Amino acid sequence: MGSFSIWHWMIVLAVVTMIFGTKRLRNLGGDVGGAVKSFKEAMNEQPAAIEDQSKNV
């Protein structure tokens, strides 16, 4: 009762696709991917900024 089978997820996916359409879901996926990429870049830039600040002290 507490777990979902593959059929539950397939039905949810079908309903979401019918409601939003594939184009909007594709755009949403691209937006999420862009946000993750920006977050990773910011995480990589932050240690360099900290090192620069520590050199100035």
N, C-alpha and C positions, 0 to 999 in steps of 0.2 A: 504494500500500500504506500510506503514511503519512497519507493524508488520508481524512477521513470524508465520505461523500456525504449528501445529504438523507435517503436511505432508512435509513442507519445511525441517524441522529438520531431519525427517526420510530419506529423499532423500540425504541430506548432509551426514548423518551417513553412508548410503549405499555406497556412492561414496568414502568416506574416507576409509571405510573398504575394498573396492575393490582395491584402490590404494596401501594402506600400508599393508593390510593383518591383520588377527587377532593376529598373534604372535607378530608382531612389535608393535601393539597397546597395547597388554598386557605388553610388556617390557616397553613401554613408561609410562603406568599407574603405574607400579612398581617404575620406576625412579622418577616420580612426587611424589608418596607416600613417598619414601625414603627422598626426598628433604624436604617435609613438616615435616616429623618426625625429621630430623636433625635441621630444623629451630626452631621447638618447643623446642627441647632439649637445643639449644643454648640460647633461650629466657629464659628458666628456670635457666640456669647456670649463666647468666649475673647478676641477682640481688645478688647472693651469692658472686660473685667476687667483686662487688661494696661494699658489706658489709665488706668483708675481707680487702679491701683497706682503708675503713673508720676507721677500728679498728687500723690500723697501723699509722694513722696520729696523 
